[in-house]
Amino acid sequence: MEEFFHSVTLDKDKCMGCTNCIKRCPTEAIRVRNKKAFIIKERCIDCGECIRVCPHHAKKPIYDHLEDVLGRYEYCVALPAPALYAQFNNLDDVDIVLNALIMLGFDDVYEVARAAEMVSDSTRRLMAQGNLKKPIISSACPAVTRLIRVRFPGLVDNVLPLNAPVEVAARLAKREAAEKTGLSPEKIGAVFISPCAAKVTASKMPLGTGESQVSAVVAISEVYPKLLHHMKQVKEPKELSSAGKIGVNWGSSTGEASALLNDNYLAADGIENVIKVLEDLEDEKFGNLDFIELNACNAGCVGGVLTVENPYIARTKLKRLRKYLPVSLNHVEDIPPEARWDVPLEYAPVLKLDPDMGRALSKLEQMEEIERSLPGLDCGSCGAPSCKALAEDVVRGSASPDDCIFKFKENMTSLFSELHRLEGLIPPSYLKNSAGGEKEDSDDAD
């Protein structure tokens, strides 16, 4: 059985059973039972949508803490995401942020934007070879890749077989650090400063590779206030930046697709919009497109749950910062091995009703029959996101049709009607004897 690590967790003490989360989960991985939510680990893709909508902060992300990470390795390299730059007001020089990271305690920095430019170059070369199934779907967002893996098996072969920029950056950063210091790779930490929880999961349970070289993942929201203090002290920053507009542009929606220098693309952000695109793609509505960029977070990575700035304001800040940069500083003569997948993406049948096809079809018939008996309101009062999901839970043995409040009310009304009917059938002699018995009991008491 596959082991699961999840960066999105539930604090049951804070959960009030409000059902907000169940309606927004893209894989229907959350249920509410006995007034508490729980996450079906096989279905969760760690998109963080439940974190956004929970009014009680019962859903929370797991990530590494900076003070723990800095003392864990002999040589520590920061991997700042492009979205990090979009958190600061009036930033016109990336080097200020990179110098502040050194002051914070890192030994070196390797921009994820730098690796992003290499991935863009590699993608262009792969597309030119003409061997990929079109439209090609970006593999950069781990939440989207996991969504395809569990919910859209027919699109698995469309996913770009290249590692995300953060994984490429970690591999190259460790190699450069080893050459510089002579240290073995296990003594070198490649620490990603992340905008989202899905990247934490990708470092623990990667897709496309057997083992991730990302040593730790810290949240932008944790690093941000500490960086602000050091950024104020940077007067004459050393030139550390090694990425241009193309790499930095990956921090917001359309950044990856526009870097391909091909206008025949589609870009969508926000998990609900992503699902609509994938459903239409499954129905073969986008046959003429070359490339599709999908981001689970609104506005792209700048909208991750581990950021601090409003995603649309952050996107504007990133756009303003780009104008000071060259187009690109990183090119590849050939696709580097660090960028290629070494493990193919495979469908994860977590939504199947049964491994046996015959039993699965039988359960599907039961499920459809139960669903027809439900009101079809998809209100969520039963603790499942929809009537179809409740019917599925009933078939799986984890729920009852009476969990539906309308079904329960219908049964109670029927029960009361039956009791009223039976009351009318009681023989008068029985009622008389009962009344006399009560009177006799009363007389005896006197």
Secondary structure by P-SEA (a helix, b strand, c coil): cbbbbbcccccccccccccccccccccccccccccbbbbcccccccccccccccccccbbbbbbbaaaaaacccbbbbbccccccccccccccaaaaaaaaaaacccbbbbaaaaaaaaaaaaaaaaaaccccccbbbcccaaaaaaaacccccccccccccccaaaaaaaaaaaaaaaaccccccccccccccccaaaaaaaaccccccccccccccccccaaaaaaaaaaacccccccccccccccccccccccccccccccccccccaaaaaaaaaaaaacccccccbbbbbcccccccccccccccaaaaaaaaaaaaccccccccccccccccccccbbbbbcccccccccaaaaaaaaaaaaaaaaacccccccccccccaaaaaaaaaaccccccccaaaaaaaaaaaaaaaaaaaaaccaaaaaaaaaaaaaaaaaac
